[in-house]
Amino acid sequence: MARSTLLLPLVVALGLLGLSSAYIVDERQTVLRLWFGEVTGVISEPGLNFKVPGLHEIVKYDDRIQPLDTQPLEVTMKDNRRFEVDAFARWRITNAVQFRKAVGSGGVRSANARLETILNSELREVLGDQNSSALLSADRVALMNAIRDASRLKAAALGVEVIDVRIKRADLPQQNLEQTFERMRAEREREAADEIARGNEAAQRVRASADRLVVETTSAAQKDADIIRGEADAKRNAIFAEAFGRDPEFFAFYRSLSAYETALKGDNSTLVISPDSEFFDYLKSDTVPE
């Protein structure tokens, strides 16, 4: 019983020692084994491995592609237009030993910070040598590739490879955006004023042409009416003249009746005339005066 009591703690201690001495390398990882901070081994093959507990430090790095989303960066283009650029990158560790020496114990967090500094520097350098039209057109792909290649060269010192760089967004800063909107609004208002002026000018020409056509048409109609009226009066006078020539007395009688009709209308029925006046010759007697 006493021997069993002594063996049990020993077995437990040996078990704990064995567990603390073993570690597993995942197929998606590269593992560094450090001896007092110095790299003594690089393990990339997956499986079970062992270390000296308390003396060996095991550092694991992910071999997969890592994302890097940068903070929006204000960039001044070659044509002095400013843009707020939002970019992201994809990278991975290619040399774990060099990566450890470059970033120390900070690992991926420190690497992201240094890569963001490199990426921002290349964004300013590459975009600052281009006009804004290149950033807003299909040429953006070539710019992103140039930024990627330049960043890749600098990032190689960290033991990493920059896989890709993409510009997610390129907008005008808020202040510039408002100024641009104001310029666009002023330009549209100017164009609208020009269109209104041209429309008013065209309307004035149409109106003047219509007024001229009205005057010309009215004048022609008045001329034709005067000609027709003159011809009718001439025919009437000719008829009267012919009738007067045939029977002068009847013509005089007709003229008297016309004079009575005009003089004795309802609103002019009061006459101050001598009863012996020749005006009433055809009313005083049934005989025709000589």
C-alpha positions in Angstrom: 0.0 0.0 0.0 2.9 2.4 0.9 4.6 1.6 -2.4 1.4 2.3 -4.4 1.1 5.6 -2.5 4.6 6.6 -3.6 4.2 5.5 -7.2 1.0 7.4 -7.9 2.5 10.9 -7.5 5.5 9.8 -9.5 3.4 8.5 -12.4 1.4 11.8 -12.3 4.5 13.8 -12.3 6.0 11.8 -15.2 2.7 12.2 -17.1 2.6 15.9 -16.6 6.3 16.1 -17.7 5.5 14.2 -20.8 2.5 16.4 -21.6 4.5 19.5 -21.2 7.3 18.1 -23.3 5.1 17.4 -26.3 3.5 19.7 -28.8 1.6 19.3 -32.0 2.4 21.0 -35.3 -0.6 21.7 -37.4 -0.3 21.4 -41.2 -1.3 25.0 -41.6 1.5 26.2 -39.3 5.2 26.8 -39.1 6.7 26.4 -35.6 9.9 27.9 -34.2 11.7 26.2 -31.3 13.6 28.8 -29.3 16.4 28.3 -26.7 16.6 31.4 -24.6 15.3 33.5 -27.4 17.5 32.0 -30.1 15.9 29.9 -32.9 17.2 26.3 -32.6 14.6 24.6 -34.8 12.1 25.2 -37.6 9.3 22.6 -37.8 7.0 22.8 -40.8 6.0 19.1 -41.0 2.8 18.4 -39.2 2.8 15.9 -36.3 3.9 15.4 -32.7 7.1 16.9 -31.5 9.0 17.3 -28.2 10.8 20.0 -26.3 12.6 20.5 -23.0 10.0 21.9 -20.6 10.9 25.3 -19.2 13.9 25.8 -21.5 12.4 25.6 -25.0 9.9 28.2 -26.2 7.5 27.2 -29.0 6.2 29.9 -31.3 3.6 29.0 -33.9 2.9 31.1 -37.1 0.0 30.6 -39.4 1.1 29.8 -43.0 -2.2 30.9 -44.5 -2.8 34.3 -46.2 -3.4 37.1 -43.7 -5.7 40.1 -44.2 -4.7 43.7 -43.7 -7.3 46.5 -43.7 -5.7 49.9 -43.6 -7.2 53.1 -42.1 -8.5 55.6 -44.7 -5.6 57.6 -46.1 -5.7 61.1 -47.6 -3.6 61.3 -50.8 -2.8 64.3 -53.0 -2.7 63.4 -56.7 -0.4 64.9 -59.3 -3.2 67.3 -60.4 -3.5 68.6 -56.8 -6.8 66.8 -56.2 -7.1 65.2 -52.8 -8.7 61.8 -52.3 -9.5 59.7 -49.3 -8.2 56.2 -50.2 -9.3 53.0 -48.4 -7.1 50.0 -49.3 -6.6 46.5 -48.1 -3.8 43.9 -48.6 -3.3 40.1 -48.4 0.0 38.7 -47.2 1.6 35.6 -45.7 4.7 34.6 -43.9 7.4 33.1 -46.1 10.4 33.0 -43.8 9.4 32.3 -40.2 12.9 32.9 -38.8 13.3 36.2 -40.5 9.8 37.2 -39.5 10.6 36.5 -35.8 13.8 38.6 -36.0 11.9 41.5 -37.7 8.8 41.7 -35.5 10.0 40.0 -32.3 7.3 38.8 -29.9 4.7 41.1 -31.4 3.9 38.6 -34.0 1.1 39.2 -36.5 0.0 42.4 -34.7 3.3 44.1 -35.1 3.6 42.8 -38.7 0.3 44.4 -39.6 1.4 47.7 -38.2 4.7 47.7 -40.1 3.0 46.5 -43.3 0.4 49.2 -43.0 3.2 51.8 -42.8 4.8 50.3 -45.9 1.5 50.2 -47.8 0.6 53.8 -46.9 4.0 55.0 -48.0 3.6 53.3 -51.4 0.1 54.5 -51.8 1.3 58.1 -51.4 4.3 57.6 -53.7 2.5 55.8 -56.6 -0.8 57.8 -56.5 1.0 61.1 -56.0 2.7 60.6 -59.4 -0.7 60.1 -61.2 -3.6 62.3 -62.2 -6.9 61.8 -60.5 -8.4 60.4 -63.8 -6.2 57.3 -63.5 -7.6 56.5 -60.0 -11.1 56.8 -61.3 -10.7 54.7 -64.4 -9.7 51.2 -65.5 -6.0 52.4 -65.0 -6.6 51.8 -61.3 -5.7 48.1 -61.7 -2.2 49.0 -63.0 -1.8 51.4 -60.0 -2.8 48.7 -57.5 -0.3 46.3 -59.1 2.4 48.9 -58.9 1.7 49.5 -55.2 1.7 45.7 -54.6 5.1 45.3 -56.3 6.7 48.2 -54.5 5.3 47.0 -51.1 6.4 43.5 -51.8 10.0 44.6 -52.2 10.0 46.4 -48.8 8.0 43.7 -47.0 10.5 41.0 -48.0 12.8 42.3 -45.2 10.0 41.2 -42.7 10.0 37.7 -44.0 6.6 38.1 -45.6 5.2 38.2 -49.1 2.5 40.7 -50.1 0.1 38.7 -52.2 -2.3 41.4 -53.3 -3.2 45.1 -52.8 -6.6 46.5 -53.6 -8.1 50.0 -53.4 -11.6 49.5 -52.0 -12.7 53.2 -52.1 -11.4 56.4 -53.4 -13.6 59.4 -52.5 -13.1 63.1 -52.2 -12.7 64.4 -48.7 -16.0 65.8 -47.2 -14.8 69.4 -47.6 -13.7 68.9 -51.2 -16.8 66.9 -51.9 -19.0 69.8 -50.8 -17.0 72.2 -53.0 -17.2 69.8 -55.9 -21.0 69.6 -55.4 -21.2 73.4 -55.4 -19.2 73.6 -58.6 -21.4 71.0 -60.2 -24.5 72.8 -59.0 -23.3 76.1 -60.3 -22.3 74.5 -63.6 -25.8 72.9 -64.0 -27.5 76.2 -63.1 -25.4 78.0 -65.7 -26.3 75.4 -68.3 -29.9 75.7 -67.3 -29.8 79.5 -67.6 -28.2 79.2 -71.1 -30.9 76.7 -72.2 -33.6 79.1 -70.9 -32.0 82.0 -72.7 -31.8 80.0 -75.9 -35.4 78.9 -75.5 -36.6 82.5 -74.9 -34.6 83.6 -77.9 -36.2 80.9 -80.1 -39.7 81.7 -78.6 -39.1 85.4 -79.4 -38.2 84.5 -83.0 -41.3 82.3 -83.4 -43.5 84.9 -81.8 -42.1 87.7 -84.1 -42.5 85.4 -87.1 -46.1 84.7 -86.1 -46.9 88.4 -85.5 -45.4 89.3 -88.9 -47.4 86.5 -90.5 -50.6 87.9 -88.8 -49.9 91.4 -90.0 -49.1 90.2 -93.5 -52.2 87.9 -93.6 -54.4 90.7 -92.2 -53.1 93.2 -94.7 -53.6 90.9 -97.6 -57.1 90.1 -96.4 -57.9 93.8 -95.9 -56.5 94.5 -99.4 -58.6 91.8 -100.9 -61.7 93.0 -98.9 -61.1 96.6 -100.1 -60.8 95.4 -103.7 -64.0 93.3 -103.4 -65.8 96.2 -101.6 -64.7 98.7 -104.3 -65.8 96.4 -107.1 -69.2 95.8 -105.4 -69.7 99.6 -104.8 -68.8 100.2 -108.5 -71.3 97.6 -109.6 -73.9 99.1 -107.2 -73.3 102.6 -108.5 -73.5 101.3 -112.0 -76.8 99.7 -111.3 -78.0 102.9 -109.6 -76.8 105.0 -112.5 -78.5 102.7 -115.0 -81.7 102.8 -113.0 -81.5 106.6 -112.7 -81.0 106.9 -116.4 -84.1 104.8 -117.1 -86.5 106.5 -114.6 -85.2 109.6 -112.9 -88.4 110.1 -111.0 -88.4 106.6 -109.5 -84.9 107.1 -108.4 -85.8 110.4 -106.7 -88.7 108.6 -105.0 -86.3 105.8 -103.8 -83.8 108.3 -102.5 -86.6 110.1 -100.5 -87.7 106.8 -98.9 -84.1 106.1 -97.9 -83.9 109.6 -96.4 -87.2 109.0 -94.5 -85.9 105.7 -93.1 -82.7 107.2 -91.9 -84.3 110.4 -90.4 -87.3 108.8 -88.7 -85.5 106.1 -86.6 -86.6 105.6 -83.0 -83.7 107.5 -81.4 -83.9 110.4 -83.9 -87.7 110.9 -84.5 -87.9 114.6 -83.7 -87.5 116.9 -86.6 -88.0 120.7 -86.8 -88.8 121.3 -90.4 -91.2 123.5 -92.2 -94.3 121.5 -93.4 -93.8 123.0 -96.8 -90.4 121.7 -97.1 -89.5 119.6 -100.2 -88.5 116.9 -97.8 -92.2 115.9 -97.4 -93.2 116.2 -101.0 -93.9 112.5 -101.4 -95.9 112.4 -98.1 -98.2 115.4 -98.8 -99.8 114.2 -102.1 -100.5 111.0 -104.0 -99.3 112.7 -107.1 -95.8 112.7 -108.1 -94.4 116.3 -108.0 -93.3 117.8 -111.2 
